[in-house]
Amino acid sequence: MKIVVLAAGYGTRLYPLTYHLAKSLIPINKKPIIYFLFDKIKFLEKKFPVDEIRVVVNKKFYKDFLSWKKRFKIKAKILNDGSLCPEDRLGTIKDMKFAFRSTNADWLVLGGDNLFDDNLIGFLKFAKKHSPHCSIGLYDVGSKSEAKRFGIVVLNKDFRIVSFQEKPKKPASTLAASCIYFFPRQSLRLLNEFVLKNPNIDASGRYIAWLAKKSKVFGYRLSGHWMDIGHFHSLKLAEKLFN
């Protein structure tokens, strides 16, 4: 298994903070957001063999991530996707395709700006059980009003995703899709197919919605807290929940 951390976004909703600082490198209790992900990865490596870790970043903050890697002695390959500003970003879908290149492996994908409690052991066991189909991590956000902010899924009794709605006005459930994905190697051809047919789509939720109709996608309910750092309020809350 290989792991990719997606950290090439520009965090424009956090301007001016993120104008000179990558969102994944924002400190939470004096530790970069991405540091918490690598704590999870270290634990995972005790349970599952990990062949390689790749971190996809943009050209603007590439040197900052190299410095972070050196400072925290991180064993990962930093990949520069070549973009310099929000207008020329590749987007999540193409960044995944960029990271997967020249490999024939199963991939665990993690969003570089996500904070969560779950250790992912149960998720990976679930995902491997449902391979060669894809699996995604889900969090119950607790209310329909809160669900309007996220990509919302509906599961059947077999934990298969039968519906995916992006920021729905009338959510069908409270299960939100996080940026935690497991893509078995057999499924990667479908990512290539999607990119060819939809070259201008960069939101991962659109791909998952397409994939759930094209093939099968399974959802696993993760435990504990989860946050997508997207605004200043979430930064303040993260300080209380993660240390």
C-alpha positions, 0 to 999 in steps of 0.5 A: 500500500502507498499513501498520498497526502493532498496538500496542494490547495491554496486555502483562499477562505483563510486569506490573508493567513494562507497567502504566505503559508500553506494551509496544511502547515498552519500550526495547531497547538504549535504543530503543523496541521499535516503533522497530525496526519503523519502521527496517524501514518506512523501508527498505521505503519505498525499494522499495515505495510506502507511502501511509500508516502507521497505529499502533493504540494503546489510550486508556491509552497514547495520549498516550505514543505521541503523545510517541514520535511527536514525539520520534522524528519519526515520520510515522504516524497514531496511532489510539486504539481507545478501550480503557482496560484488558485487560478492554475491549480490542478485540483483534487482529482488531477492531483490524485492522478498526478500522485498515482503515476507510474505505480501499480499499487493500492492507495490510501488518500488523505486530505492534508487539511483534515484533522480527525481522531480515528486511527484508521485501522478499522477503515483499512480493514473494512476497505481491504475487505471490500476491495477491489472496490473503493471505500471512503471514510464518513463522519456523522455530522449529527444534524441536517442543518450541518449536513448542508455544508458537506458532501452527503451520502446514503448507505444501504444495508451492505454499506454501499453508497447509493446516493451522493449529494454535494452540499444539498439543500435537503440532505438525505442523511447526516453522513458526510464524506471526508477526504479519506479514500482507499483506492485499490489498484484495480480501480485506478483505470476508472480515475483515468476514465473520469479525468478524460471525460471530465477534464475541468472537474476538480472536486473529489465529491464529483468523482465519488458520485460518478464512481458510485454509479459506475462501479461500487463505493463503500462507506465506513463510519469513522469515530471521534472528532473530524474537522476540515480546516476551511475557515477561521472558526475551525482553526479556533475549534481545532486548538481545543480538540487536537493537541 
